[in-house]
Amino acid sequence: MDEEEAYFEDAFEDTATGTPLSAIAEAFEELSALVSSSGSFDDLRLKPFCDACSLVSILFGCLGIAFKFAEMEYVSKVRDLTEASKRYATLNSILDFDVKNDSVRTPGSLSRNLRRVRQGLDLIRVIFQNFPSSDECSLKEAASTAYAKVCAPYHTWPVRTAVSAGMCALPTREQLLLRLNETDKSAGKEMRRYINASLPVIEYIDKLYISRNISLDW
């Protein structure tokens, strides 16, 4: 078992008291409440953020080879941020460090890692938006549309080509629901919870960059 698989298994074990989707939705509802409260908007702690993000790795694993690149990148970035939480208390603090050292966009910097994790959260959010609780939209359609909107503009042509080819290997809607231990109805409910809860967190992260005059087009 490699490091990515081990990390995936650790995250999956954290959902033992419920389905993966319900655990993810609950974790992001807690984060959303934090960033929306007046006393803590500017001070989201890094460790609980990483704990919630680690659960999302389960979803990338369930999507199969088409999103293997995303799973590997996402897991490695979350792991780096988790390790950094031993030194930095908040998301603000890691950006402050990189701004001071002019390393925000440097490959491997924590600010760059945070940007990529944020992209992963948004990718799942848009997939869920395109995956209603009905048979009107296939997983391939939902994932292709989400990838084109969220990730493709920032990926090289070889990566985009590989993802496009891998879309044919996505599980069916029924296979995905089975892997997540959900029905159409229950999955729709949990997906809506994540959509609503993750957006304030994503917007919060964007504001951290914007407040430091860092553009979001990377």
C-alpha angles and dihedrals in degrees: 000000000000125000094264092052092046091051090048091052092049091052092048092053089058089066094058093115093056144355119303091248094051091049091051093047092049093048093051093045087058092050091046090054090052097050091044096052117096096232100052108029093112097040113056108166117238100221099058089042090055092045090056093044092051090063091059090064086077090067094053089050091053092053092065132209097342090069099031090110090053092047093051094046094043095048093047092049093048090048091052091049091047090054089047090054086076088066105026122051101197144024088247092058096056092051091047090053094050093044089053091050095040090237103118094119097030112124108258095020116135092237090056091046090052090051091054093047089050088053090053092051091050092048091057091045093054093044088055091048089054094045106071123183093266141068093260094100128042121216089245091056092046094047095043092052092046093048093049091052103040110026113014095075089062100040130088122249094256091053092047090049093050092049092049091052091047093054089081089064095055114124119255120258090258093049092051092049089050092051090050093045091236139128123222089261098046093043091052091052095049093043090054089050090054093045091053096042100042097052096069089048092050091047090049091055091048091052090054089062096039092051087059093048092252114145121230098220098103 
